């Protein structure tokens, strides 16, 4: 069983005596090595330090004060030895006033640099691990705010101590812990060796479940779940939430459900990422091919290949995909289906921009850091041009926040180590809002407005989504074919069709071919066909490869819509770029996307 503090122990054995620890909460639960017990990480660390390295763990936090676990020591002689050492360095009976932090840091700095001559009752040499918790409250990054005298003293002492040769030769260990290392004063942060404790991966979850189930023997799962699927569902999240669910199931003898696990993971992901990530909900995808028509089926087939490649860890797959096309053509559903088929943890990215100076930059870095730690994964951004700044701009009205987000995203997208292990799929209706540098990071796939011949199949598939019971509808039925022609000429996209069928169902009470025809005749929303055509043309202009066009495998039989006719050489598949640009410019003043 791997030790949760293995990175800390490894750094100490390499001679790194001053560490900056971040990531996992020290109050999270895990398994004691070689034991059937679970407990807080801090206590597991305390036991490991004492038993293996002869270290006494001394912790300090503003709320708890100084703690050396006198009850847990057990042996009176050991307790007295530690108390004497702490008293010699003025760390007992600490005055609780405005100077407390400076007083504590000075005492810890002195103690950490001294080679202690004392021994444990078993005659081993005694050393100390000094852990400053919530270090962002002790030596904070000011973000432009002037530090107090107390904070200045603590910062200077921490910087000096972390680089002290005496600390290195003492055998003691000094650790600053923060949930986010960027909140620590730069002077201190740069003097420390950074270690970020990862959340438990799937193997870690399985180990935790094995031990926890010996304690919560009455915990059960709903029939659709297995313990392996529980470990997968909870991957990369703290154990404490999972333990509370197991405890509740054990005490109530009520089976644990997938819905509870997903809700707990969602809460954990949002907390860890500080609302910049959420668990991607793919429950709305019920079928293997939720969208019909060649303009939808072809990009779906490409995404299925990417999902398979991600599941296999294929290094040849793209790392960043952008689905480009008009609104309502199913780009979001395609992304969700890809996430579902990939079989890895899936997250939705949200804008990290905030109104506080420095927060946007910090959260942008945190978002990408968390995604890197949670590989393998699938990430999704809906309407990326609205959520993130993607166009190069000289705008600096938000103190550089917009530029910081763009720079962080550019760096993340260019990270080749993600290839085969992480896939980002984004959607946009407006590729012209993406700068050249950002555009070069994406593989762009067009998702065009449906062809007229696709509408009957779209109607049948959409009708099945609207009702709760299975329907038996023939796309060749005269009424459905007629409805398809009407919807096409009115410029309705699949999203419009779904709304129209829902209204018809409400009015008529059932969805028959005649009801579908009624829905088409009843539909009277003024569809913006000009904007849809404009988006289609831009999707073609942005496409990364001729192989991504829906007509690439059927050039001789593809029924080009009127606004696409004359743009494609029917022998070679080459795009007439000059004509394409002319049509885009012609529609630009009239489009509203």
Protein Blocks (a to p, Z undefined) as FASTA:
>chain_A
ZZfklmmmmmmmnopabdcdehjafkbccddehiabdcdfklmmmmmmmmmnopacdddd
fklopaehlmlnopamlmmmmmmmmmmnopghiacdfklmmmmmmmmmmmmmpccfbdcf
kopacddddddehkllmmccfkhpacdfklmmmmmmmmmmmmpmklmmnopacddddfbl
klpcfklmmmpccdddddddfklmmmmmmmmmmmmmmbccdfkbcfklmmmmmgoiafkl
mmmmmmmmmmnopacdfklmmmmmmmmmmmmnnopaccddfklpmbfblbgcjklmmmmm
mmmmmmmmmmnopakbcfbdcddddehiommmmmmmmmmmnopacdddddfbdfbehjlm
mmmmmmmmmmmmmpccddddehkllmpccbdcfbfklgommmmmmmmmmmmmmmmklgop
accddddfblmlpcfklmmmpccdddddddfklmmmmmmmmmmmmpmbdcdddfkbmklm
mmmmmmmmnopafklmmmmmmmmmmmnopacfklmmmmmmmpccdcdfklmmmmmmmmmm
mpmbfklpmklmmmmloccdfklgokacfknopacfklmmmmmmmmmmmgcZZ
